[in-house]
């Protein structure tokens, strides 16, 4: 597998040129990586007009992922999410004055809501009955079927895997969406590696039309490296306009360090990664079983997560995270009910043993998990109106009855307790209290909500 971007940059650095171009460090080492940090000089290609080494590297990635087209992003899945939604709206064939709608599972990353503000679309929320956590929203195909019998959205959008490691039935959702003439978009930020399992669990192989992968989350890629994939059967405009959509939301100075990282990852994936991944997944399943024997309740998850059901284990997840941190182990995520540990083949046997030693045997009696009952807030204005009107920040008790001005959700993909444009209800205030949220942004007095 060729690595044209990394090869070019290394050759340039080895030539020791006089750098009369950006960036300002001129290749002098301050952090240690500056010699390989360049800009769009002759021969280096340009991410948003790629026709040279970057385009060649992206073609390598597309072959590895089985996509019709794969585009690199240096600003994470957040950039790709916005681009996916722009592509869906451009492809929808809306009539003048017709408001676009996207049907979305409620556990969205907040970049989805920022996209709703920037692109000015409405959201038809999908609310499955089973919601074990703020971070989970597995949409069954029959629920999507019911939704699509009521509306004709520009796209269906789901997050899978979710932050706890739960996965939707992407193949069934794709079949349902396509039967209604609607594309399926998947935030697969936590699942880039799924392509390299046997059988593949990647959305590109399960019928999705567009999906984004945060390469940096589960592959050896620098933070910010991501992929936007267009599916083999997706509309041609998704392949043709993908770079334009990414450019709409991306910096004109993408990091060449990140691009080299994505480029080198192709060689890594084309090598023995599938075998190492299979071995790692098998060892993690053994780890889950050992944890269960040691008295810990562990969720069934995607293969590279170990998610402890802290409620069933008799713990507060935040206290358990502090215990692990005191033993030199940092978790990915915790709340009162769950604790998430993310693994890759780069975590070896020593890491697994340190975790087992740090947790030890658990003798705590299980406690009752309080069911997560999502609040269906009343939408009184569009997300765009709510986000662009003046805001003020209030303590949650004082915000009851006011209009939420910004998505009240953390960075992980999670169910917004209240979304922008919805009224903060007493039930929502109670959920804020439960999850430790003390303040919320609301529309400032004197700026009543107006329907879009």
Secondary structure by P-SEA (a helix, b strand, c coil): cccaaaaaaaaaaaacccccccccccccccccccccccccccccccccccccaaaaaaaaaaaaacccbbbbbcccaaaaaaaaaaaaaaaccccccbbbbbbccccccaaaaaaaaaaccccccccccccccccbbbbcaaaaaaaaacccccbbbbbcccccccccaaaaaaaaaaaacbbbbbccccccccccccccccccccccccccccccccccccccbbbbbbcccccaaaaacaaaaaaacccccccaaaaaaaaaaaaaaacaaaaaaaaaaaaaaaaaaaaaaaccccccccccccccccccccccaaaaaaaaaaaccccccccccbbbbbbcccccaaaaaaaaaaacccccccccccccccccccccccaaaaaacbbbbbcccccccccccccccccccccccccccccccaaaaaaaaaaccccccccccccccccc
